Amino acid sequence: MRILLIEDDDRIADALKEALTDQHYSVDIAADGEAGWEFIQLCTFDLILLDVMLPKLDGINLCRKLRRNNINIPVLMLTAKDSSTDKVIGLDAGADDYVVKPFDLPELSARIRALLRRGNPTLPPVLEWEKLRLDPSKCQVNYAEKLLHLTPKEYALLELFLRNGSRVLSRSDIIDHLWTFEDPPAEETVKVHLKDLRKKLKTAGAPADLIETVYGLGYRMKQI
């Protein structure tokens, strides 16, 4: 899942990015509201973490701009203001939830998961494909009850395939979903991660082509 963090405090932004990356999210950072708006026009995001007090374009007006343009990405506002009036203003601007700084990271993570589920009501809490089971709440993957030890990128790659089922994903699709805008890898990197993921699945007993190659197009989960 790809998150846009719009936050002008470098210390907070870096700490949040590190924590969310550890939870297998792909995180882009914008330091002001105008830069955030440019990101939103360029990329597809699953959720926006939006600070209220921003230079150039503040969070309230950016949120209003999103909703005026019929952009319905879930927005979780971050602010140092904790009065009920400030919360009402934020929610009326179109925010979906509101967290006051300093926030508790486990609570913030839970709110993010809740908004991502709300943004896609068909999103199952556990993803399954034949004997393969991925539990996003625990960041665990099992095949035939065997626990797989995956790197963060391997986990994110597998989750992306499971969320798309039999839909074919090109290498550029995968890069767009799993890497940040500032640091896209060469397409060969996708092949390397996919090779390692397939090897770990096969070691656990999965068919070698559980993630199959559709030549000339990309990859998808194979129905057994």
Secondary structure, DSSP 8 states (H G I E B T S, - for coil): -EEEEE-S-HHHHHHHHHHHHHTT-EEEEESSHHHHHHHHHHS--SEEEEESS-SSS-HHHHHHHHHHTT----EEEEES---HHHHHHHHHTT-SEEEESS--HHHHHHHHHHHHHHHSTT--SSEEETTEEEETTTTEEEETTEEE---HHHHHHHHHHHHHTT--B-HHHHHHHHS-TT----HHHHHHHHHHHHHHHHHTT--TTSEEEETTTEEEE---
